[in-house]
Amino acid sequence: MAHILVVEDDPNNALVFDAVLKRIGRFDVTVSENVDEILSLCRAGKIDLVLMDVSLKQSFYGGAKVDGLDITRLLKKEPSCAGIPVLLATAHAMQGDTGRFLTASSADGLVTKPVLDHHALVRQIRELIQRSRQPQREAEPA
């Protein structure tokens, strides 16, 4: 069973994501906004996908306040975590933000909150996990 790490600072959103991912997706779920715990779980190979809130109010790393984009960059820079798909979640996406958020963080996708189609969210998560598990093909010579 796939294990999803939900990084969310709003308790209501965390409860909704937890319930949806467990009931519809049948995933194991851990919820945390503690950056040291997030990094530890990912480094240990225990996480198949991270659902990352973009706007975190209570997350700090190395004494500095960080948001979901910062944490995603940390994960993607670390060799043991780089292959874990990160799906950003935000309630504040304006036109053009999706591309900017994905480029700035190297995340693998983005969903907007509130998530209205829970089944589509689960399908997107399954697709990202499946894609991450496929062996990377080396570029063929031209």
GROMACS elastic network, one bead per residue, 0.5 to 0.9 nm:
[ bonds ]
;  ai    aj funct       b0    kb
    1    26     6  0.75695   500
    1    27     6  0.60493   500
    1    28     6  0.67365   500
    2    26     6  0.82991   500
    2    27     6  0.54164   500
    2    28     6  0.61870   500
    2    29     6  0.85980   500
    2    47     6  0.75949   500
    2    48     6  0.58382   500
    2    49     6  0.80934   500
    2   126     6  0.88752   500
    2   129     6  0.82823   500
    3    27     6  0.57758   500
    3    29     6  0.56931   500
    3    30     6  0.76105   500
    3    46     6  0.69592   500
    3    47     6  0.52033   500
    3    48     6  0.53080   500
    3    49     6  0.69243   500
    3    50     6  0.88668   500
    4    21     6  0.80281   500
    4    27     6  0.66434   500
    4    28     6  0.61368   500
    4    30     6  0.64108   500
    4    31     6  0.84906   500
    4    46     6  0.89686   500
    4    47     6  0.59500   500
    4    48     6  0.59030   500
    4    49     6  0.50778   500
    4    50     6  0.58119   500
    4    51     6  0.71083   500
    4   125     6  0.89853   500
    5    28     6  0.85787   500
    5    29     6  0.58862   500
    5    31     6  0.58462   500
    5    32     6  0.73384   500
    5    38     6  0.78229   500
    5    41     6  0.85696   500
    5    42     6  0.87725   500
    5    47     6  0.63954   500
    5    48     6  0.78989   500
    5    49     6  0.63427   500
    5    51     6  0.61171   500
    5    52     6  0.81441   500
    6    14     6  0.72087   500
    6    17     6  0.74586   500
    6    18     6  0.77028   500
    6    29     6  0.70767   500
    6    30     6  0.60930   500
    6    32     6  0.63622   500
    6    33     6  0.81187   500
    6    49     6  0.86271   500
    6    50     6  0.59453   500
    6    52     6  0.62004   500
    6    53     6  0.80251   500
    7    14     6  0.80147   500
    7    30     6  0.85411   500
    7    31     6  0.59158   500
    7    32     6  0.51956   500
    7    33     6  0.50803   500
    7    34     6  0.83020   500
    7    38     6  0.80204   500
    7    50     6  0.71801   500
    7    51     6  0.60597   500
    7    53     6  0.58211   500
    7    54     6  0.89818   500
    7    56     6  0.85456   500
    7    68     6  0.79501   500
    8    11     6  0.75085   500
    8    13     6  0.70830   500
    8    14     6  0.57766   500
    8    31     6  0.70731   500
    8    32     6  0.66857   500
    8    33     6  0.59447   500
    8    51     6  0.81870   500
    8    52     6  0.66656   500
    8    53     6  0.52569   500
    8    54     6  0.85567   500
    8    55     6  0.85107   500
    8    56     6  0.70084   500
    8    68     6  0.89265   500
    8    89     6  0.88647   500
    9    12     6  0.88995   500
    9    13     6  0.79643   500
    9    14     6  0.72959   500
    9    32     6  0.79881   500
    9    33     6  0.62550   500
    9    53     6  0.76188   500
    9    55     6  0.82438   500
    9    56     6  0.58433   500
    9    57     6  0.67797   500
    9    58     6  0.70464   500
    9    59     6  0.83987   500
   10    13     6  0.53728   500
   10    14     6  0.61273   500
   10    15     6  0.87114   500
   10    56     6  0.85739   500
   11    15     6  0.61623   500
   11    16     6  0.86860   500
   12    15     6  0.51480   500
   12    16     6  0.63007   500
   12    17     6  0.86882   500
   13    16     6  0.50828   500
   13    17     6  0.60974   500
   13    18     6  0.84112   500
   13   113     6  0.87130   500
   13   114     6  0.83100   500
   14    17     6  0.52089   500
   14    18     6  0.59627   500
   14    19     6  0.85402   500
   14    31     6  0.68965   500
   14    32     6  0.89530   500
   15    18     6  0.50531   500
   15    19     6  0.60851   500
   15    20     6  0.85329   500
   15    31     6  0.89247   500
   16    19     6  0.52133   500
   16    20     6  0.60543   500
   16    21     6  0.84349   500
   17    20     6  0.51979   500
   17    21     6  0.59009   500
   17    22     6  0.83438   500
   17    29     6  0.89336   500
   17    51     6  0.89666   500
   18    21     6  0.53793   500
   18    22     6  0.60533   500
   18    23     6  0.84051   500
   18    28     6  0.89255   500
   18    29     6  0.63226   500
   18    30     6  0.79111   500
   18    31     6  0.75525   500
   19    22     6  0.52600   500
   19    23     6  0.57810   500
   19    24     6  0.79675   500
   20    23     6  0.53170   500
   20    24     6  0.54480   500
   20    25     6  0.68608   500
   20    26     6  0.86214   500
   20   118     6  0.66700   500
   20   119     6  0.86058   500
   20   122     6  0.82123   500
   21    24     6  0.57138   500
   21    26     6  0.62614   500
   21    27     6  0.56994   500
   21    28     6  0.77767   500
   21    29     6  0.71178   500
   21   118     6  0.85191   500
   21   121     6  0.87955   500
   21   122     6  0.69459   500
   22    25     6  0.55664   500
   22    27     6  0.50099   500
   22    28     6  0.64090   500
   22    29     6  0.68427   500
   23    26     6  0.54880   500
   23    27     6  0.79022   500
   24    27     6  0.82373   500
   24   118     6  0.77657   500
   24   119     6  0.70751   500
   24   122     6  0.72338   500
   25    28     6  0.88825   500
   25   119     6  0.80832   500
   25   122     6  0.56663   500
   25   123     6  0.83525   500
   25   125     6  0.88399   500
   25   126     6  0.84337   500
   32    35     6  0.80394   500
   32    37     6  0.73566   500
   32    38     6  0.68993   500
   33    36     6  0.89149   500
   33    37     6  0.79812   500
   33    38     6  0.72429   500
   33    56     6  0.78237   500
   33    58     6  0.74756   500
   33    59     6  0.60766   500
   34    37     6  0.53532   500
   34    38     6  0.61703   500
   34    39     6  0.87491   500
   34    58     6  0.84168   500
   34    59     6  0.62036   500
   34    60     6  0.75930   500
   34    61     6  0.85823   500
   35    39     6  0.61112   500
   35    40     6  0.84258   500
   35    59     6  0.65784   500
   35    60     6  0.67307   500
   35    61     6  0.61963   500
   35    66     6  0.87584   500
   35    71     6  0.72711   500
   36    39     6  0.52549   500
   36    40     6  0.60448   500
   36    41     6  0.86484   500
   36    60     6  0.89596   500
   36    61     6  0.73937   500
   37    41     6  0.60706   500
   37    42     6  0.84917   500
   38    41     6  0.53915   500
   38    42     6  0.62289   500
   38    43     6  0.85366   500
   38    71     6  0.87181   500
   38    75     6  0.89842   500
   39    42     6  0.51845   500
   39    43     6  0.58893   500
   39    44     6  0.84546   500
   39    71     6  0.86995   500
   39    74     6  0.83591   500
   39    75     6  0.70920   500
   39    81     6  0.81197   500
   40    43     6  0.51410   500
   40    44     6  0.61092   500
   40    45     6  0.88391   500
   41    44     6  0.52088   500
   41    45     6  0.66563   500
   41    46     6  0.56614   500
   41    47     6  0.64811   500
   42    45     6  0.53193   500
   42    46     6  0.59945   500
   42    47     6  0.54917   500
   42    48     6  0.83908   500
   42    50     6  0.88023   500
   42    75     6  0.79095   500
   42    80     6  0.76134   500
   42    81     6  0.57480   500
   42    84     6  0.77569   500
   43    46     6  0.76897   500
   43    47     6  0.85915   500
   43    75     6  0.88091   500
   43    78     6  0.84304   500
   43    79     6  0.88457   500
   43    80     6  0.55808   500
   43    81     6  0.57892   500
   44    47     6  0.80175   500
   44    80     6  0.81707   500
   44    81     6  0.87985   500
   45    48     6  0.78332   500
   45    80     6  0.76784   500
   45    81     6  0.77437   500
   45    84     6  0.88706   500
   47    50     6  0.72228   500
   47    84     6  0.73388   500
   48    84     6  0.60481   500
   48    85     6  0.72055   500
   48   129     6  0.64307   500
   48   132     6  0.86443   500
   49    84     6  0.56591   500
   49    85     6  0.50106   500
   49    86     6  0.58818   500
   49    87     6  0.75014   500
   49   125     6  0.74784   500
   49   128     6  0.78549   500
   49   129     6  0.65411   500
   50    72     6  0.89084   500
   50    84     6  0.72771   500
   50    85     6  0.63634   500
   50    87     6  0.61481   500
   50    88     6  0.81968   500
   51    85     6  0.86439   500
   51    86     6  0.59803   500
   51    88     6  0.59225   500
   51    89     6  0.67422   500
   51   125     6  0.87437   500
   52    55     6  0.89550   500
   52    68     6  0.58792   500
   52    69     6  0.83003   500
   52    71     6  0.85321   500
   52    72     6  0.77298   500
   52    86     6  0.66628   500
   52    87     6  0.59595   500
   52    89     6  0.56883   500
   52    90     6  0.84620   500
   53    56     6  0.65119   500
   53    67     6  0.80103   500
   53    68     6  0.55333   500
   53    69     6  0.84783   500
   53    87     6  0.86200   500
   53    88     6  0.58469   500
   53    90     6  0.58756   500
   53    91     6  0.88399   500
   54    67     6  0.60241   500
   54    69     6  0.59336   500
   54    70     6  0.88433   500
   54    88     6  0.62396   500
   54    89     6  0.60067   500
   54    90     6  0.55331   500
   54    91     6  0.85685   500
   54    92     6  0.87048   500
   54   101     6  0.85792   500
   55    66     6  0.89399   500
   55    67     6  0.55668   500
   55    68     6  0.60746   500
   55    69     6  0.83102   500
   55    89     6  0.87240   500
   55    90     6  0.70755   500
   55    91     6  0.86475   500
   55    92     6  0.84933   500
   56    59     6  0.60867   500
   56    65     6  0.88637   500
   56    66     6  0.72778   500
   56    68     6  0.62816   500
   57    60     6  0.89112   500
   57    65     6  0.80687   500
   57    66     6  0.82289   500
   57    67     6  0.73885   500
   58    65     6  0.75221   500
   58    66     6  0.83043   500
   58    67     6  0.87133   500
   59    64     6  0.84675   500
   59    65     6  0.58947   500
   59    66     6  0.56603   500
   59    67     6  0.67697   500
   59    68     6  0.87694   500
   60    63     6  0.59286   500
   60    64     6  0.52533   500
   60    66     6  0.53629   500
   60    67     6  0.82793   500
   61    64     6  0.53823   500
   61    65     6  0.64805   500
   61    66     6  0.65315   500
   61    71     6  0.87057   500
   62    65     6  0.84405   500
   66    69     6  0.79220   500
   66    70     6  0.56700   500
   66    71     6  0.67993   500
   67    70     6  0.53163   500
   67    71     6  0.63953   500
   67    72     6  0.86938   500
   68    71     6  0.50891   500
   68    72     6  0.60187   500
   68    73     6  0.85565   500
   68    88     6  0.76285   500
   68    89     6  0.88679   500
   68   105     6  0.84690   500
   69    72     6  0.50779   500
   69    73     6  0.62191   500
   69    74     6  0.87042   500
   69    88     6  0.82071   500
   69   101     6  0.72501   500
   69   102     6  0.86228   500
   69   104     6  0.70845   500
   69   105     6  0.50865   500
   69   106     6  0.85689   500
   69   107     6  0.81914   500
   70    73     6  0.51568   500
   70    74     6  0.63487   500
   70    75     6  0.88157   500
   70   104     6  0.88622   500
   70   105     6  0.69705   500
   71    75     6  0.62986   500
   71    76     6  0.86728   500
   71   105     6  0.83581   500
   72    75     6  0.50795   500
   72    76     6  0.61145   500
   72    77     6  0.85746   500
   72    86     6  0.70206   500
   72    88     6  0.86792   500
   72   105     6  0.57117   500
   72   106     6  0.72330   500
   72   107     6  0.65906   500
   73    76     6  0.50993   500
   73    77     6  0.60716   500
   73    78     6  0.86782   500
   73   104     6  0.80086   500
   73   105     6  0.51000   500
   73   106     6  0.66565   500
   73   107     6  0.80305   500
   74    77     6  0.53416   500
   74    78     6  0.64773   500
   74    81     6  0.87723   500
   74    82     6  0.88570   500
   74   105     6  0.88713   500
   75    78     6  0.53999   500
   75    79     6  0.82103   500
   75    80     6  0.83804   500
   75    81     6  0.53462   500
   75    82     6  0.58216   500
   75    83     6  0.88779   500
   75    84     6  0.81231   500
   75    86     6  0.88283   500
   76    79     6  0.73555   500
   76    80     6  0.88534   500
   76    81     6  0.62195   500
   76    83     6  0.74194   500
   76    84     6  0.80215   500
   76    86     6  0.88619   500
   76   105     6  0.80709   500
   76   106     6  0.68862   500
   76   107     6  0.79902   500
   77    80     6  0.89161   500
   77    81     6  0.77032   500
   77    82     6  0.61961   500
   78    81     6  0.53822   500
   78    82     6  0.56568   500
   79    82     6  0.52459   500
   79    83     6  0.77615   500
   80    83     6  0.74101   500
   80    84     6  0.86113   500
   81    84     6  0.56069   500
   81    85     6  0.89093   500
   82    85     6  0.78838   500
   83   132     6  0.65079   500
   83   133     6  0.87177   500
   84   129     6  0.80409   500
   84   132     6  0.69383   500
   85   107     6  0.70915   500
   85   108     6  0.57744   500
   85   109     6  0.83204   500
   85   125     6  0.87636   500
   85   128     6  0.63179   500
   85   129     6  0.67169   500
   85   131     6  0.88416   500
   85   132     6  0.66814   500
   86   106     6  0.84495   500
   86   107     6  0.51373   500
   86   108     6  0.53797   500
   86   109     6  0.68541   500
   86   110     6  0.85563   500
   86   128     6  0.85377   500
   87   107     6  0.62748   500
   87   108     6  0.57449   500
   87   110     6  0.53257   500
   87   111     6  0.71796   500
   87   124     6  0.89932   500
   87   125     6  0.77852   500
   87   128     6  0.84705   500
   88   101     6  0.82949   500
   88   102     6  0.81687   500
   88   107     6  0.67781   500
   88   108     6  0.78352   500
   88   109     6  0.61146   500
   88   111     6  0.62074   500
   88   112     6  0.83305   500
   89   109     6  0.87482   500
   89   110     6  0.57360   500
   89   112     6  0.55730   500
   89   113     6  0.64487   500
   89   115     6  0.89426   500
   90    93     6  0.62461   500
   90   110     6  0.76982   500
   90   111     6  0.66115   500
   90   112     6  0.50032   500
   90   113     6  0.55136   500
   90   114     6  0.83017   500
   91   111     6  0.86583   500
   91   112     6  0.54743   500
   91   114     6  0.66688   500
   92    97     6  0.86731   500
   92   112     6  0.77484   500
   92   113     6  0.81090   500
   93    96     6  0.79327   500
   93    97     6  0.55055   500
   93    98     6  0.67430   500
   93   101     6  0.89949   500
   93   112     6  0.69510   500
   93   113     6  0.89875   500
   94    97     6  0.53954   500
   94    98     6  0.78400   500
   95    98     6  0.74421   500
   96    99     6  0.60342   500
   96   100     6  0.66521   500
   96   101     6  0.88817   500
   97   101     6  0.58185   500
   97   102     6  0.84010   500
   98   101     6  0.52251   500
   98   102     6  0.61368   500
   98   103     6  0.85220   500
   98   109     6  0.85062   500
   98   110     6  0.67755   500
   98   111     6  0.88821   500
   99   102     6  0.51761   500
   99   103     6  0.59964   500
   99   104     6  0.83955   500
  100   103     6  0.52071   500
  100   104     6  0.59113   500
  100   105     6  0.84985   500
  101   104     6  0.51783   500
  101   105     6  0.61009   500
  101   106     6  0.80752   500
  101   107     6  0.78159   500
  101   110     6  0.82983   500
  102   105     6  0.54072   500
  102   106     6  0.53586   500
  102   107     6  0.51402   500
  102   108     6  0.69780   500
  102   109     6  0.68505   500
  102   110     6  0.75092   500
  103   106     6  0.53657   500
  103   107     6  0.74406   500
  104   107     6  0.81936   500
  105   108     6  0.89531   500
  106   109     6  0.89703   500
  107   110     6  0.78114   500
  108   128     6  0.75853   500
  109   124     6  0.87016   500
  109   128     6  0.83873   500
  111   114     6  0.87557   500
  111   115     6  0.72744   500
  111   121     6  0.78328   500
  112   115     6  0.61630   500
  112   116     6  0.89857   500
  113   116     6  0.78342   500
  115   118     6  0.64265   500
  115   121     6  0.75273   500
  116   119     6  0.89993   500
  116   120     6  0.88097   500
  116   121     6  0.88347   500
  117   120     6  0.53815   500
  117   121     6  0.65230   500
  117   122     6  0.89680   500
  118   121     6  0.50465   500
  118   122     6  0.63438   500
  118   123     6  0.86843   500
  119   122     6  0.51100   500
  119   123     6  0.61902   500
  119   124     6  0.86131   500
  120   124     6  0.60874   500
  120   125     6  0.85787   500
  121   124     6  0.51046   500
  121   125     6  0.62136   500
  121   126     6  0.86496   500
  122   125     6  0.50774   500
  122   126     6  0.61429   500
  122   127     6  0.86009   500
  123   126     6  0.51035   500
  123   127     6  0.61433   500
  123   128     6  0.86571   500
  124   127     6  0.51367   500
  124   128     6  0.62404   500
  124   129     6  0.86687   500
  125   128     6  0.51857   500
  125   129     6  0.61929   500
  125   130     6  0.85509   500
  126   129     6  0.51538   500
  126   130     6  0.60317   500
  126   131     6  0.85145   500
  127   130     6  0.50771   500
  127   131     6  0.60245   500
  127   132     6  0.85320   500
  128   131     6  0.51117   500
  128   132     6  0.61439   500
  128   133     6  0.87258   500
  129   132     6  0.51119   500
  129   133     6  0.63532   500
  129   134     6  0.89742   500
  130   133     6  0.52211   500
  130   134     6  0.65874   500
  131   134     6  0.54076   500
  131   135     6  0.86349   500
  132   135     6  0.79237   500
  132   136     6  0.86893   500
  133   136     6  0.87571   500
  134   137     6  0.88842   500
  137   140     6  0.84054   500
  139   142     6  0.88555   500
